Amino acid sequence: MPEETTDDRPTYEQAREELVDVVRRLETGAATLEESLALWERGEALAAVCQDWLDGARAKLDAAVARDGGGPKPS
């Protein structure tokens, strides 16, 4: 099931996909210095979006574990 957003923020998958593209473009070395700087800045922003999604997922997992008593119960 895809993640939904309530604002203009991309989903984790969208941000990751665009970040991969930015890295590929930077690695080719074909961009001008100005273009490379713009790509770098976009990559930093996309990495922050991905980290926010991952942090949110970790918080949800931590809350679920805490709610369930801290881990698996012996059978």
C-alpha positions as CSV (number, residue, x, y, z in Angstrom):
1,M,0.0,0.0,0.0
2,P,1.5,3.4,-1.0
3,E,2.2,6.0,1.7
4,E,-0.2,9.0,1.5
5,T,0.8,12.6,2.1
6,T,-1.3,15.4,3.3
7,D,0.8,18.1,1.8
8,D,3.1,18.6,-1.1
9,R,5.8,16.4,0.4
10,P,6.6,13.4,-1.8
11,T,6.2,9.8,-0.5
12,Y,9.3,8.0,0.6
13,E,9.4,6.1,-2.6
14,Q,9.1,9.2,-4.8
15,A,11.8,11.0,-2.9
16,R,14.2,8.0,-3.0
17,E,13.6,7.5,-6.7
18,E,14.3,11.2,-7.4
19,L,17.4,11.1,-5.1
20,V,18.8,8.1,-7.1
21,D,18.3,10.1,-10.3
22,V,20.1,13.1,-8.8
23,V,23.0,11.0,-7.7
24,R,23.3,9.4,-11.2
25,R,23.3,12.8,-12.8
26,L,26.0,14.1,-10.4
27,E,28.1,11.0,-11.0
28,T,28.2,11.5,-14.8
29,G,30.1,14.7,-14.3
30,A,28.3,16.3,-17.3
31,A,26.6,19.1,-15.3
32,T,28.0,22.5,-15.0
33,L,29.2,23.7,-11.6
34,E,26.0,25.7,-11.2
35,E,23.8,22.7,-12.2
36,S,25.9,20.4,-9.9
37,L,25.3,22.8,-7.0
38,A,21.6,22.9,-7.7
39,L,21.5,19.1,-7.9
40,W,23.4,18.7,-4.7
41,E,21.0,21.0,-2.9
42,R,18.0,19.1,-4.3
43,G,19.7,15.8,-3.2
44,E,20.2,17.2,0.3
45,A,16.5,18.1,0.5
46,L,15.4,14.7,-0.8
47,A,17.6,12.9,1.7
48,A,16.0,14.9,4.5
49,V,12.5,13.9,3.2
50,C,13.6,10.3,3.2
51,Q,15.1,10.6,6.7
52,D,11.8,12.2,8.0
53,W,9.8,9.2,6.6
54,L,12.2,6.7,8.2
55,D,12.2,8.6,11.5
56,G,8.4,8.5,11.4
57,A,8.3,4.8,10.7
58,R,10.7,4.1,13.5
59,A,8.6,6.1,15.9
60,K,5.5,4.2,14.9
61,L,7.3,0.9,15.4
62,D,8.7,2.0,18.8
63,A,5.2,3.0,19.9
64,A,3.7,-0.3,18.8
65,V,6.4,-2.3,20.6
66,A,5.9,-0.2,23.7
67,R,2.2,-0.7,23.5
68,D,2.6,-4.4,23.2
69,G,4.7,-4.8,26.2
70,G,8.2,-4.5,24.7
71,G,8.5,-7.5,22.4
72,P,7.4,-11.0,21.6
73,K,5.8,-13.0,24.3
74,P,6.9,-16.6,24.9
75,S,4.5,-19.3,23.7
